[in-house]
Amino acid sequence: MASLSLQTKFSLYPNNPILRFQPQNKPRVTFFPRKIKIKIKCSTTEPQRQKQRESYSAKKESAGGSEKGVDPVGFLTRLGITHKAFAQFLRERYKSLKDLKAEIFTRHLNLQEMASGFEILGMHSHKEHRVDFMDWAPGARYCALVGDFNGWSPTENAAREGHFGHDDYGYWFIILEDKLREGEEQDELYFQQYNYVDDYDKGDSGVTIDEVFQRANDEYWEPGEDRFIKNRFELPAKLYERLFGPNGPQTIEELGEIPDAETRYKAWKEQHKDDPPSNLPPFDVIDNGKEYDVYNIVADPAWQEKFRAKKPPLPYWIETRKGRKAWLKKYTPAIPHGSKYRVYFNTPDGPLERVPAWATFVEPDADGKQSYAIHWEPPPEFTYKWKNTAPKVPKSLRIYECHVGISGSEPKISSFSDFTEKVLPHVKEAGYNAIQIIGVVEHKDYFTVGYRVTNLFAVSSRYGTPEDFKRLVDEAHGIGLLVLLDIVHSYSAADEMVGLSRFDGSNDCYFHTGKRGHHKYWGTRMFKYGDLDVLHYLLSNLNWWVSEYKIDGFQFHSLASMLYAHNGFATFTGDLEEYCNQYVDRDALMYLILANEILHALHPNIITIAEDATYYPGLCEATSQGGLGFDYYVNLSAPEMWSSLLESTPDHEWSMSKIISTLLGNRHYANKMLIYAENHNQSISGGRSLAEILLGQGNEQAPPSKELLLRGSSLLKMIKLITFTVSGRGYLNFMGNEFGHPKRVEFPMPSNNFSFSLANRCWDLLEHKGIHRDLFCFDKDLMMLDENERILSRRRLPNIHHVNDADMVISYLRGPFLFIFNFHPTDSYERYCVGVDEAGEYQVILNTDERKYGGQGLIKEEQYLQRTVSRRVDGLRNCIEVPLPSRTAQVYKLTRILRI
């Protein structure tokens, strides 16, 4: 019976420079006393990795500079920025990054393996009727699993002694064997495998293992091909018997002279010249006239092609696997689906229990103080089956930011299912093409909005199960929506019983020690990004959400907290010295570079967004040019400006120049900007939404006047329109703000007696005629403006040619579109003149003052078409005179070009 065991092979992205690891070992040359030159190619793991280290070191030493296509200060050169200190910092960071990758390659095959720790860490069912558990706790002296499956016993399922139970890096390994049912016998095949999930009945055909192996011999192996596989000692045994057996030569004289290799080969060939071709090797040895004893092997091309095309006999091996029914009949699962468990450590400070760091589903205990992991492995019939593929990444992003828990109308925590059935259709109707979900990752305290994360690999059990979240993502993809996740890798919850703080009893497992390990103001823990195992954990977490839940992108929350020792709470003047001084965490920067490199290499369509209040230089530059590699960055100044203007500046004192400069941000990266008029911070972080400020409906005792509603509605529409169209290719709106949600968000907490009255959304406002339905109609048409006219995705940035602080008028061109705004609270203009490039006819395609949007309709329909005048205005060849009522804005489209 032939052996079917095969060496495992990996797909290593050989053409990808990001995931490339060092080349395979070159053939090694070993010299023997008889001048026989034998080439040996080593394939064992340790020598291979040793060669990788040597190759990487040699390359680093010989290069002397940057790799091909890599310039550590490339973006500075392109932008014409000269700053010696910052340029030197970028070069040193690049060298440190190369050293970090070299260190990674000493422990991981490549960067893909570095970011795939979830494949082996945590709880996994093994095909050989067992469950494997692995976790990292370098400070522990003893490790065991406790749960309801073993009566919470700390001794029944423990790691074995020595390297069978843990390695030198602190990774603990525990095997939980499935229990043989009473009356059942052990498997005939020692390494019998079972298929638990996919085609789970395949293999229960009744065919015996011997029959499968015999068929493999008959169908797969060539005659004589498996001869020495059956008995690997046959050839050396016969050779030994011939030389040293009882019938062999007894003395050196009897041994005689051993002919050279050429003579022996020719004699063997003459002896077997009459043998059938099937018994002869499909190759020959030729002498090319060299004096030394080396020969070239020339093989039959047809045999070579046949050999290379031959695939491993995996189908026969797979056929020996038994199905799920056979497994359940013979075994009781070591840890059934839905079992509660924790990991038990014995540490220098005593025993402790923790929720495993790689747990994929966590539920709180009845009192809410302690949590436990849930072994989530539903039967195949209850496992969610993906139906849809992710939509293509659009050229412009219209993101609908949402929180699942507050997405319902009732005063309670909404579920994934509620969100899928009620909110997703609304988002699609509103014209957005992506959703960004906050608060999905498991966190202990609901009132933290999900930002004090405790379990990075688990979806929050408040909203449902992992299968429910998969359905949400799948349904969103089905209606053309991308799904982005607000990820928090900049800090972690300080809770010891639930989170990662003092996970193994030590204070420096995942986090820095001392003050550096705690956020200056928030009390959260700060990750130790320079530790290889912490990087392994965080990078694997990013890859996990994409691989398991098909997430389309991430917004990296609060980068300033991780990039600086002062957590971003410092005054920034814009001097580049502030981005390379002693307060900058270089390890955090290298983590972000690695994260972007790996994500974009493994998942080319991924979207990464940086939320950094300090606007670190190079956020959206390529990593090969000294940047961090993000696709977008968030303009955090715009919402702060709008809130400040509305709350503390009289309408007639608004500065048009300040509005434009704030909205434009950094013009070098304007096409990489994600902008919003308000996001959840304005509604949640103790503040008020723009609608609550303008419409004054937060106080039900004093309903707003008609004039107040008109002012508020007009400014809301103008603010949205200019924010949406003046800058980059991304726009974000928080759930409910599209229809002017009148109330802020306040999560249940002790200060409000855990009330849910403000932890929801008033969707019923859309069912009645009024200002909220009008605002929603405008927001919907605004999104359709980009969908139909591709406003945001145009290559050219807006040409802002008219900014008049006295008239409070702003006008700019974006392709064939003219945008004009009159922010003046009282002054209207019958024929306001602004410059345009092209002479022709311009048609109004969007007017904030239309009655269907709650406006007054001051511009009549016959005034919607305007013709240019041949007069130079605003530095442009032509001009157009348009009616411009106060607190209104219009969008004109060039519909006919006149050639003069």
C-alpha positions, -999 to +999 in steps of 0.1 A: +000+000+000+015+032-011+020+062+012-001+093+004+016+117+027+028+150+011+048+180+021+027+211+026+033+239+001+024+276+004+013+302-020+038+330-015+029+358-040+063+355-057+057+386-078+045+408-050+073+430-036+053+437-004+047+401+006+080+388-009+102+369+015+138+361+009+146+337-020+147+300-017+181+284-008+205+282-037+219+247-043+246+239-017+278+222-028+292+194-007+326+178-016+333+142-010+367+125-009+363+109-044+358+142-061+321+134-066+302+167-068+267+164-054+242+192-054+219+191-024+189+214-021+178+217+015+141+220+022+139+219+059+124+248+077+153+260+099+181+260+073+157+277+049+150+305+074+187+307+083+194+313+046+166+339+044+183+358+073+217+356+056+203+367+023+184+396+038+215+407+058+237+405+027+212+424+007+210+451+034+248+454+036+254+455-002+226+479-011+240+508+008+209+528-001+173+524-010+158+495-029+147+500-065+117+523-067+119+532-031+128+567-019+124+573+019+120+611+013+102+609-021+072+629-012+093+657+003+112+659-029+081+659-051+065+687-030+097+707-029+100+705+009+134+709+025+137+700+061+169+683+072+157+669+105+124+655+091+142+640+060+167+624+083+139+610+105+123+595+074+155+578+063+161+564+098+125+552+099+130+534+066+161+517+079+143+507+111+115+493+089+139+472+070+154+458+102+119+451+115+110+431+084+143+412+087+133+404+123+099+393+112+114+369+086+133+352+113+100+340+128+075+341+100+078+328+065+065+361+050+043+391+058+012+372+048+019+346+075+026+375+100-009+388+094-026+354+095-022+345+132-060+338+135-055+306+115-037+289+144-043+311+174-075+309+194-098+279+193-099+258+161-113+224+152-087+200+139-096+175+112-082+147+134-112+147+158-098+172+182-098+210+191-066+230+193-062+261+214-033+285+213-027+319+230+002+342+239+010+347+275+048+350+281+044+359+317+024+328+327+039+296+342+009+274+337-020+275+312-053+256+311-088+260+296-117+262+320-153+262+310-187+246+313-175+217+292-150+205+319-168+218+350-144+248+351-116+225+362-081+242+359-064+208+356-084+187+331-074+205+299-039+220+305-009+226+283+017+198+284+051+203+301+080+217+282+080+225+245+050+203+239+029+228+257+046+262+251+075+277+231+102+301+240+081+331+228+053+325+253+028+308+231+007+281+249-008+251+231-036+230+244-052+200+227-087+189+235-094+154+222-129+145+212-144+118+234-151+084+220-187+074+225-195+043+244-194+011+223-174+028+195-139+016+185-109+037+176-104+046+140-086+021+118-064+048+103-043+065+130-045+099+113-081+096+103-096+129+093-131+143+094-148+169+074-169+190+098-183+218+076-179+218+038-198+190+021-200+174+055-213+140+043-187+135+016-166+105+025-194+085+040-196+062+009-188+030+027-155+025+008-128+011+030-094+028+034-076-003+018-098+000-013-090+037-016-052+030-013-054+001-038-072+023-063-045+049-059-019+023-067-038+012-098-048+046-111-021+070-100+013+053-095+032+041-126+045+005-125+074+003-101+071+039-092+060+032-056+085+003-051+108+021-027+079+041-012+067+008+002+100-001+017+126+027+018+153+004+032+151-022+004+180-007-017+205+000+012+197-034+027+206-052-005+237-031-010+248-039+026+242-076+021+262-076-011+292-059+004+292-072+040+269-103+039+281-139+043+285-143+005+303-110+001+340-104-001+358-112+032+390-092+025+401-061+006+418-083-019+386-102-026+367-069-028+389-060-057+390-027-076+356-009-078+350+003-113+343+040-119+308+053-123+309+054-161+320+018-164+294+006-139+266+025-156+275+011-191+277-024-177+243-020-160+228-006-193+242-035-213+228-060-187+193-045-190+192-037-227+165-063-233+142-052-205+108-038-213+107+001-214+086+002-183+114-011-162+140+013-175+145+048-161+132+076-185+166+093-185+202+088-196+237+098-185+261+113-209+298+121-207+306+155-221+343+148-222+353+162-189+382+145-171+365+146-137+338+122-127+307+144-133+279+135-157+248+154-170+214+138-166+194+140-198+157+131-193+131+122-219+111+155-226+078+137-227+085+120-194+096+153-179+064+170-190+043+142-177+061+143-144+057+180-140+020+179-149+013+152-124-006+165-094-003+152-059-027+123-051-047+145-028-082+134-041-074+098-028-064+112+006-094+135+008-116+105+000-104+088+032-119+116+052-151+108+069-181+132+071-198+150+099-223+123+105-196+097+110-178+120+134-209+126+155-217+090+155-182+080+169-173+110+190-186+136+214-172+171+206-145+180+231-160+215+234-195+218+219-208+248+200-219+275+224-197+264+253-185+291+277-148+291+285-119+312+298-082+306+298-066+299+332-030+311+340-008+305+370+015+336+373+041+348+398+013+368+413-011+339+416-038+323+395-061+343+373-087+338+345-089+357+313-110+359+282-087+346+255-072+374+234-081+357+201-117+348+211-141+355+182-173+357+203-176+370+239-206+374+261-208+392+295-218+374+327-251+381+343-237+409+365-219+424+335-186+426+353-170+394+341-172+380+305-165+346+290-156+335+255-181+315+235-169+286+213-187+296+181-188+267+157-224+263+145-235+232+125-232+236+088-269+240+083-269+271+107-237+286+093-243+317+072-238+311+034-225+341+016-246+351-014-232+383-028-198+397-038-186+430-027-193+459-052-165+476-071-148+504-052-164+536-065-143+566-077-160+587-050-171+577-016-205+588-001-203+572+034-232+568+057-218+565+093-239+545+116-241+528+150-261+496+152-272+500+188-289+534+184-303+527+148-338+518+160-367+540+169-374+523+202-356+530+234-335+499+234-303+484+219-311+475+183-297+443+167-278+434+135-311+420+122-330+452+129-303+472+111-302+449+081-340+450+076-347+487+084-316+509+080-299+493+050-328+500+026-330+536+039-292+541+032-297+527-003-327+550-010-307+580+003-281+575-024-250+566-004-226+539-016-209+529+016-216+525+053-191+529+081-201+512+113-188+523+147-190+503+179-191+468+163-160+454+180-167+440+214-165+465+243-175+463+279-193+496+285-220+506+261-218+543+269-182+544+254-198+541+219-175+511+213-142+529+215-129+512+247-125+478+229-119+447+250-119+419+225-105+429+191-115+397+172-152+396+184-183+413+172-203+428+200-227+403+214-252+431+223-263+432+187-263+396+178-241+367+167-213+365+142-237+350+117-260+380+121-232+404+113-222+383+082-257+386+070-256+424+075-224+427+054-237+403+028-270+422+024-252+455+022-230+441-006-261+428-023-276+463-027-243+479-037-230+492-004-194+489+008-189+481+044-162+500+063-153+494+099-141+520+125-112+501+140-095+511+173-058+501+173-046+533+189-055+523+224-074+496+244-096+493+274-078+492+307-102+466+321-082+436+334-110+411+339-123+414+303-097+431+281-059+427+275-046+447+304-023+426+326-034+396+304-007+373+317-003+389+351+025+412+338+022+448+330+041+447+297+024+419+277+006+439+251+012+474+265+040+498+275+048+500+312+047+531+333+031+563+321+038+555+285+014+526+288-016+548+298-034+574+278-027+609+292-064+618+296-086+588+288-071+562+311-068+536+283-038+513+277-013+521+249-001+492+227+036+483+225+040+486+187+077+477+188+069+442+201+068+415+173+040+396+190+019+427+195+024+435+158+014+399+150-018+404+170-028+437+155-020+429+119-038+396+121-068+414+135-070+436+104-067+406+081-093+387+102-121+412+097-115+412+059-111+374+057-139+364+080-165+391+075-155+405+041-151+440+054-142+465+026-121+489+045-111+505+078-111+540+094-082+540+118-095+559+148-075+586+166-041+581+152-028+611+172-032+590+204-007+564+192+017+585+172+029+607+201+039+602+237+016+631+246-013+614+227-018+644+205-027+667+233-002+694+224-001+726+203+009+720+167+021+750+147+028+731+115+066+730+119+079+696+106+101+695+137+069+686+157+066+654+136+100+640+142+110+650+178+114+629+209+076+626+214+069+608+181+065+570+184+084+556+155+072+520+162+036+532+158+045+548+124+061+515+113+030+496+124+008+518+102+031+514+072+031+476+076-007+476+081-012+495+048+013+475+029-001+441+040-037+451+036-033+465+001-011+435-010-035+408+003-067+427-005-061+451-035-095+467-032-093+476+005-099+512+016-079+526+045-088+560+061-067+579+086-083+600+113-055+621+126-061+655+141-024+665+137-024+657+099+009+638+100+029+645+069+026+618+042-005+602+055-018+594+020+016+591+003+028+557-009+050+538+016+077+535-010+079+573-011+081+579+026+044+580+033+021+559+055+000+545+027-035+555+035-061+560+008-080+589+025-075+612+054-103+628+074-106+666+075-115+671+112-113+709+110-145+713+089-171+701+115-153+721+142-155+752+121-192+748+113-201+742+150-180+772+160-196+795+134-232+784+143-227+786+181-205+816+186-204+838+155-232+860+143-244+852+108-232+885+093-197+881+107-189+848+089-157+848+070-159+834+035-121+831+032-119+811+065-147+787+053-129+780+020-094+776+035-108+752+062-128+731+037-099+729+012-074+717+039-041+707+023-045+713-015-017+688-022-040+660-009-074+675-016-083+645-038-075+622-008-097+641+016-127+626+034-148+655+046-181+660+065-201+688+080-208+667+111-202+631+122-210+612+154-186+633+175-208+664+171-239+644+182-224+621+208-194+637+225-214+660+248-222+683+219-252+691+197-259+682+161-261+711+136-298+706+133-302+708+171-283+741+170-301+756+140-336+743+144-337+745+182-359+713+185-339+698+213-363+716+236-398+704+230-412+730+254-404+758+230-412+749+194-392+769+169-407+798+149-412+798+112-383+823+107-360+801+128-369+770+108-363+788+075-329+801+087-319+767+100-331+748+070-314+772+046-280+771+064-282+733+068-286+728+030-259+754+021-234+739+046-240+704+032-237+715-004-205+734-001-189+708+022-199+681-003-187+697-035-158+719-027-131+694-019-120+658-023-135+624-034-150+614-001-180+626+020-194+613+053-228+618+070-238+605+104-270+585+107-300+607+109-283+640+100-295+636+064-329+646+076-318+670+103-322+648+134-334+672+161-319+655+191-284+647+202-273+611+211-268+602+247-260+567+257-274+551+289-250+559+317-252+566+355-256+604+349-290+598+331-301+568+351-293+546+322-320+561+301-324+551+264-346+581+256-318+597+235-301+565+224-322+560+192-331+577+159-365+593+152-372+577+118-409+585+122-401+621+113-398+610+077-433+597+076-449+632+079-446+662+057-424+689+071-389+702+074-373+668+080-388+652+050-377+683+029-342+681+042-340+644+034-353+651-001-325+677-006-298+653+008-310+625-015-308+648-045-274+659-034-261+623-034-278+618-068-260+648-081-227+630-076-241+597-088-253+611-121-228+639-127-197+625-111-190+657-092-166+643-066-147+619-089-135+646-114-098+648-117-096+685-115-101+702-082-125+731-079-114+764-094-124+788-066-123+820-084-148+842-064-146+847-026-162+879-015-162+885+023-182+918+020-210+903-001-206+869+017-206+852-017-185+822-027-184+808-063-163+781-079-161+759-110-158+722-111-157+710-147-188+722-165-205+730-132-208+764-115-215+765-077-225+798-062-234+805-025-248+836-008-243+833+030-255+868+036-284+868+062-303+897+046-289+909+013-302+894-019-288+901-054-310+904-085-281+900-110-249+889-093-220+887-116-194+859-114-168+847-139-169+815-160-145+799-184-168+788-212-193+810-230-227+794-233-259+786-216-260+775-180-289+756-165-298+753-127-297+716-118-299+721-080-313+750-060-314+750-022-344+774-022-368+751-040-401+746-023-397+708-023-367+714-001-386+737+023-374+769+006-393+799-006-389+794-043-377+829-049-359+820-082-386+814-108-384+785-133-378+809-163-347+822-145-331+787-144-315+791-178-288+819-180-266+829-209-230+842-204-218+878-211-186+884-229-169+904-202-138+895-182-146+889-145-127+871-117-098+866-141-120+846-165-129+854-201-167+854-196-192+861-168-227+852-159-253+873-141-276+853-118-303+859-093-289+852-058-314+854-028-299+855+007-290+822+023-294+803-009-270+783-032-274+771-068-256+746-090-255+755-127-245+731-155-231+742-188-256+728-212-246+746-244-213+760-255-212+791-277-182+795-299-173+832-305 
